[in-house]
Each structure stands twice: as C-alpha cells, then as structure tokens.
C-alpha cells in the first residue's frame, strides 16, 4: 500500500520549474499535483557517501523541495571509486559542503539544509522533526538501529539501503502498517563478525544501484503511487545480476514497533552493538602492541623479528612490508608454520585483524607476540610514504 507524506501539495511551480520537470508533468501518475507534492516534501538523507550520493542527486533532480544532509566526514581518495557526488578536487573538503555544492548546481530550486554532525541519540529526534521521510545511507549497525528507532518514535518512514562487496539490500521500514528494521534484525551481529566495506570492499557501482532504488522509494512515498517496499526486503546480487524478494511481517513483540514497545527513548547504540571504538582497533586492551617507528628501528638494527601479515592475498598484492603471509582465517590450521621461540609482530591493514591473531597466538601458548598498532596504513603514514594506501 502506498503512502504519501503529511505535507499538503501547496507548493506552486514557476515557469522555469514547469519546463524543468516537464517529463514528470506529462505522466498522469505525477502531473502538476504530484510535482507540487515533490516540491513540498522534506527528505533527510543520512550520509553523503556511497548510497547518499545517487540518492541525493536524483532526489534533487526530481524536484524534492527540501533536502536535509547529515554528515561529519571529509572526502578521501578511497571514496571516489563510488561516492560520485564528490570529485578529485574535493579531497580533503567536508563531504557536506561538497555534496551541497553539487546539488545546488543540479537544481537551484531545491533548499539544502546541512547538519554537520554525527547522528546520535542526543540529536536524532531533533534533526528528524522537520522532515517527512528519512533515507538511511549509513554503513554501520549502531547508526542503522539509531535511525530505525528514531523513525519509529517520530513516525517517519525509514527508506533503507545497505551494501557489501557485490550484494545489496533495500526496503522501507517504520511505516504504520509495515515492519521496522528491528523486526528483521532483532539483534546486531557480534562485533567483528561482519566486515566493513573498508575491510571487505564494495563494487563501486553497487551503491549507485541501491541508492537509486532508495530514491525511487522516496519518490513513490511522496507521490502516494505504486507499491513501495513496505513489508518487502529486496536482495540484490550484482555479480549475478539477480534480484530476490523476501516478505517481511511486522513483529507484534518487536521492542520498537510492536504492540507493547519497550524502546520508548533512544539508547546507547554503540553499547547495544557491542562496539567500544573504531572498527579495526584491538579487540582487547590486554593485547601487547608495538608502534611502527619502533618496528622500523628494530628491523634496521637487525633484531630477530618475525613479521606476520594476516591480511588476504589480494591485499598483500596491493602493498606489503615483506611479512610472512598467513590470512587470519587460515591461522588456526597453519599455526605450525610459526616458531614460538621467535618474537612475532603481527599486522593487518589497520590493526584489528592482527589483534585477533595475537589473541589467538597467546591462547595457543605463544609468549612473544605483538600487534602492530595502526597496521600497514600507519606504516605508510609514518614510516614509508612510498607504500600505497588502500
């Protein structure tokens, strides 16, 4: 069942807008009334990255009158493979400013509202208050649960998308008749079980595919047209170019949207998801560490150190510092390749996987093991800038 926003179509179109949106206006499913609804609508985009780029670009082009953007990050070279709203010249700029500039260039009739902040339990409801629809373009579980709960509490539809490697998902959550994100995922996965895009990668085109689907769902909700993804989870396999659909039901016992909700305010979502810091920080405060400068000094001095690289083979091909490659998942069956009498320094990209490797080796009886703090990225930053970063 389609739903429209609460905003009445009171916005009028001037002569230039009528020409701009003419291909909409000649469609009976849109027409003048529908385009006025789009102009009157207020949509909040959480994130201006992989999903947020195509999402915001197409909503601006379609004539959504007010677009809110929430982001606190800066443009990095690694973003440019998929975050098409940003260009090489934007590297180092705030994503918020870069995105707003492009959107205003595409459509000067759209009002852009910028929120230069990390979405949190303290500010989400206040930010959501003046918008009709929330489009979630985030890439981590704490923020997804935060967006979901804030949408349920504020009565705003949550247009959801997620991506990883070659696979994506899209749905519309938190409508009155449909399920919410917690109905599908009552509990978050254990920390570290699901790799981030920084660890596992993502096909650069995939967020374009999913973000455009999110934009389509937003427009349908505003127009009150078609059959939105309410109660349906669309699964995208870009490698096979296959689409599957799962039917979702509203869970009457859901703590957020059920008949007797127990979530009546926003909580600490990092704690809920078991996250204590950045994704690749060591898993335990008891892990012995060594800084990259100290490793370089000791290697130059000829100390008998065994450097263990626990990344994947394709990462090793990108860059390496000459370590012995045993991927983390292979370590239990290849531990016999290591000499427990030697001092071992384990590293990965940023330090998270190697911390797990050190913890495993300690449990296996290795006494002289260290985790390289910051991994090969820290080595490239602080020791050898010729080492490529990825």
C-alpha positions in Angstrom: 0.0 0.0 0.0 1.4 3.4 -1.0 1.6 6.2 1.5 2.1 9.9 0.9 3.7 12.4 3.2 1.8 14.6 5.5 2.8 17.7 3.5 -0.1 19.1 1.5 0.8 20.0 -2.1 0.6 23.7 -1.6 3.9 24.5 -3.3 3.5 26.1 -6.7 5.7 25.7 -9.8 7.1 28.7 -11.7 7.6 28.8 -15.5 11.2 27.5 -15.2 10.2 24.7 -13.0 7.4 23.6 -15.3 9.9 23.3 -18.1 12.5 21.6 -15.9 10.0 18.9 -14.7 8.1 18.6 -18.0 8.9 14.9 -18.4 7.3 14.3 -15.0 4.3 16.6 -15.6 3.2 14.7 -18.8 3.0 11.5 -16.8 -0.5 11.1 -15.3 1.0 9.3 -12.3 2.8 12.5 -11.4 1.3 15.5 -13.2 1.2 19.0 -11.6 -0.3 17.7 -8.4 2.5 15.1 -7.9 5.3 17.6 -8.8 3.8 20.0 -6.2 3.9 17.2 -3.7 7.6 16.6 -4.5 8.3 20.4 -4.1 6.5 20.5 -0.8 8.3 17.4 0.5 11.2 17.4 3.0 13.6 14.4 2.9 16.5 13.8 5.2 19.5 11.9 3.8 21.7 10.3 6.4 25.2 10.3 4.9 26.5 11.7 1.6 28.7 8.7 0.7 28.2 5.7 -1.5 24.4 5.4 -1.0 23.8 9.1 -0.2 25.5 10.3 -3.4 23.0 8.8 -6.0 20.1 9.2 -3.6 20.6 12.9 -3.1 21.5 13.6 -6.7 18.3 12.0 -8.0 16.1 13.5 -5.4 17.4 16.9 -6.1 17.0 16.4 -9.9 13.4 15.1 -9.3 12.5 18.3 -7.5 12.2 17.3 -3.9 11.8 20.8 -2.3 13.9 20.4 0.8 16.8 18.0 1.2 18.5 17.6 4.5 22.0 16.2 4.6 23.7 14.7 7.7 27.4 14.1 7.5 30.6 14.9 9.5 33.3 13.3 7.4 35.7 14.6 4.8 36.3 13.4 1.3 39.0 10.8 1.0 40.7 9.4 -2.2 39.2 6.0 -1.3 35.7 7.5 -1.6 36.0 8.4 -5.2 35.5 4.9 -6.6 31.8 5.0 -5.6 30.8 8.3 -4.0 30.0 10.1 -7.2 28.8 13.3 -5.8 32.4 14.1 -4.9 35.3 14.8 -7.3 39.1 14.6 -7.0 39.2 18.3 -6.4 37.0 17.8 -3.3 39.5 15.5 -1.5 40.0 17.0 2.0 36.8 19.0 1.9 33.8 18.3 4.1 31.5 15.9 2.4 28.6 18.1 3.4 29.9 21.2 1.6 31.0 19.1 -1.4 27.6 17.5 -1.7 25.6 20.6 -1.2 27.5 22.4 -3.9 26.7 19.7 -6.5 23.1 19.5 -5.5 22.6 23.3 -5.8 24.3 23.2 -9.2 21.9 20.4 -10.4 18.7 22.2 -9.1 18.8 25.7 -7.7 15.1 25.3 -6.7 15.9 22.8 -4.0 16.6 24.1 -0.5 19.6 22.3 1.1 19.7 22.0 4.9 23.1 20.9 6.2 23.7 19.1 9.5 27.5 19.0 10.1 27.4 16.4 12.9 27.5 12.8 13.7 23.9 11.5 14.1 23.5 10.5 17.8 20.9 9.6 20.4 21.1 13.2 21.6 20.3 14.9 18.3 18.4 12.4 16.1 14.9 13.2 17.1 15.5 17.0 16.9 17.0 16.6 13.4 14.2 14.3 12.2 11.4 16.6 13.4 11.1 18.8 10.4 11.3 16.1 7.7 8.7 13.8 6.2 10.9 10.9 5.2 14.3 9.6 6.4 16.6 7.9 3.9 19.3 5.9 5.6 22.6 5.8 3.7 24.8 4.8 6.6 27.3 1.9 6.7 27.3 0.7 10.3 25.0 -1.1 12.6 24.8 1.4 15.5 23.6 4.1 13.2 21.1 1.8 11.5 19.5 0.9 14.8 19.5 4.5 15.8 17.9 5.7 12.6 15.3 2.9 12.9 14.3 3.7 16.5 14.2 7.4 15.8 12.0 6.8 12.8 9.6 4.7 14.8 9.5 7.2 17.7 8.9 10.1 15.4 6.6 8.4 13.0 8.8 8.9 9.9 9.3 6.2 7.2 12.8 4.8 7.0 13.9 4.2 3.4 16.7 1.7 4.0 19.6 0.5 1.9 22.8 -1.4 2.6 25.8 -2.7 0.5 28.7 -5.0 0.8 31.0 -6.3 -1.9 28.6 -7.4 -4.7 25.4 -7.6 -2.6 22.8 -5.0 -1.5 19.5 -4.7 0.3 16.7 -2.2 0.1 13.4 -1.8 2.0 11.0 0.7 3.6 10.8 0.4 7.3 8.9 2.0 10.2 5.6 2.8 8.4 2.4 2.4 10.4 1.4 -0.8 8.7 4.8 -2.3 8.0 7.7 -3.8 10.0 10.7 -1.9 11.2 14.4 -2.8 10.9 14.3 -4.5 14.3 11.5 -6.8 13.1 14.1 -8.1 10.6 17.2 -7.9 12.7 16.2 -8.0 16.4 19.8 -8.2 17.5 23.0 -6.9 15.9 25.7 -9.4 14.8 28.6 -9.9 17.1 31.3 -7.2 16.8 33.8 -8.1 14.0 31.6 -10.9 12.5 30.5 -8.7 9.5 33.4 -7.0 7.8 33.1 -3.3 7.0 33.4 -2.1 3.4 36.9 -0.9 4.4 37.8 -4.5 5.2 35.8 -6.4 2.6 35.5 -3.9 -0.2 32.5 -2.9 -2.3 31.9 -2.8 -6.0 31.8 0.9 -6.8 28.7 0.7 -9.0 26.6 -1.2 -6.4 25.8 1.8 -4.1 24.6 3.6 -7.3 22.2 0.7 -7.9 20.9 0.6 -4.4 20.9 4.4 -3.8 18.8 4.9 -6.9 16.3 2.2 -5.6 16.1 4.2 -2.3 15.5 7.4 -4.3 12.7 5.6 -6.2 11.1 4.5 -3.0 11.2 8.0 -1.6 9.5 9.5 -4.6 6.8 6.8 -4.6 6.1 7.6 -0.9 5.8 11.3 -1.6 3.5 10.7 -4.6 1.5 8.0 -2.9 2.0 5.9 -6.0 2.9 2.4 -6.9 3.8 -0.4 -4.5 6.6 0.7 -2.1 9.0 -1.9 -0.4 6.9 -1.9 2.7 6.9 -5.5 4.2 9.4 -6.5 1.5 13.2 -6.8 1.6 14.8 -6.6 -1.9 18.1 -8.6 -2.1 20.4 -7.5 -4.9 23.2 -9.8 -6.3 25.1 -7.5 -8.7 27.6 -10.2 -9.7 24.8 -12.5 -10.9 22.5 -9.5 -11.6 19.7 -11.3 -9.8 17.1 -9.9 -7.5 15.2 -11.7 -4.8 12.4 -10.6 -2.5 11.7 -11.6 1.0 8.3 -11.0 2.6 8.6 -9.3 6.0 5.9 -9.2 8.7 5.5 -6.7 11.5 6.5 -8.4 14.7 3.9 -7.8 17.4 6.6 -8.4 20.0 9.1 -6.0 18.4 10.6 -3.8 21.2 10.4 -0.8 18.9 7.2 -1.0 16.8 5.3 -3.9 18.5 2.1 -3.8 20.4 3.9 -3.2 23.7 7.1 -1.4 22.8 9.8 -1.3 25.4 12.0 1.2 23.5 10.5 4.5 24.4 13.6 6.6 24.0 16.9 6.4 22.1 19.7 4.4 23.8 23.4 4.0 23.6 23.7 2.2 20.2 27.5 1.5 20.3 26.9 -0.3 23.6 23.9 -2.1 22.1 26.0 -3.3 19.2 29.0 -4.2 21.5 31.3 -1.6 19.9 33.8 0.2 22.0 35.8 2.1 19.4 36.8 2.2 15.8 36.3 -0.9 13.6 39.8 -2.0 13.4 41.1 -1.1 16.9 42.4 -4.0 19.0 39.8 -6.4 20.3 41.3 -6.5 23.8 43.1 -4.0 26.0 45.5 -6.8 27.0 47.0 -7.2 23.6 50.7 -6.3 23.6 51.5 -3.6 20.9 54.4 -2.2 19.1 54.4 1.2 17.2 55.5 1.3 13.6 58.5 3.5 14.4 59.8 1.0 16.9 59.3 -1.8 14.5 61.3 0.1 11.8 64.1 0.8 14.3 64.4 -2.8 15.4 64.3 -4.1 11.8 67.0 -1.7 10.8 69.1 -2.8 13.8 68.9 -6.4 12.6 66.8 -7.7 15.5 65.4 -11.2 15.0 61.7 -10.3 14.4 59.2 -12.4 12.5 56.7 -10.1 10.8 53.4 -11.9 10.3 50.9 -10.4 7.8 47.4 -11.7 8.5 45.7 -9.9 5.6 44.2 -11.6 2.5 46.4 -12.5 -0.6 44.8 -9.8 -2.8 45.7 -7.2 -0.1 49.3 -8.4 0.0 49.5 -7.8 -3.7 48.4 -4.2 -3.2 51.2 -3.5 -0.8 53.3 -5.3 1.8 56.3 -4.8 4.1 57.8 -8.2 3.4 56.0 -10.1 6.1 55.1 -13.8 6.1 51.5 -14.0 4.8 49.0 -16.2 6.7 45.4 -14.8 6.4 43.7 -14.6 9.7 41.1 -17.2 8.9 43.9 -19.7 7.9 45.9 -19.1 11.0 44.5 -21.9 13.2 45.4 -24.6 10.6 48.8 -23.0 9.7 50.0 -22.1 13.2 52.6 -24.8 12.9 54.5 -22.6 10.4 55.3 -20.2 13.2 58.2 -20.6 15.6 57.1 -19.9 19.2 60.7 -19.2 20.3 60.9 -16.1 18.0 59.4 -12.7 18.6 56.5 -12.2 16.3 54.9 -8.9 15.2 51.5 -9.4 13.5 49.9 -6.7 11.3 47.0 -6.2 9.0 45.6 -3.1 7.3 44.8 -1.1 10.5 45.3 -3.3 13.5 42.0 -5.1 14.1 42.5 -8.4 12.5 46.1 -8.7 13.7 44.9 -8.0 17.3 42.7 -11.1 16.9 45.6 -13.0 15.6 47.8 -12.0 18.6 45.0 -13.0 21.0 44.8 -16.4 19.2 48.5 -17.0 19.3 48.6 -16.1 23.0 45.9 -18.6 23.7 48.0 -21.1 21.7 51.0 -20.7 24.0 53.0 -18.0 22.1 54.6 -15.6 24.6 56.5 -13.2 22.4 53.8 -11.7 20.2 52.9 -8.1 19.4 50.3 -6.3 17.4 51.5 -3.5 15.1 49.4 -0.5 16.1 47.7 1.0 13.1 48.8 -1.7 10.7 50.3 -1.1 7.3 48.3 2.2 7.0 50.2 3.6 9.9 53.5 2.3 8.4 52.6 4.2 5.1 51.7 7.3 7.1 54.6 7.5 9.5 57.5 5.3 8.2 57.4 4.8 4.4 55.1 7.1 2.3 56.0 5.1 -0.8 53.8 2.2 0.5 50.4 2.6 -1.2 47.4 3.0 1.0 44.0 1.4 0.2 
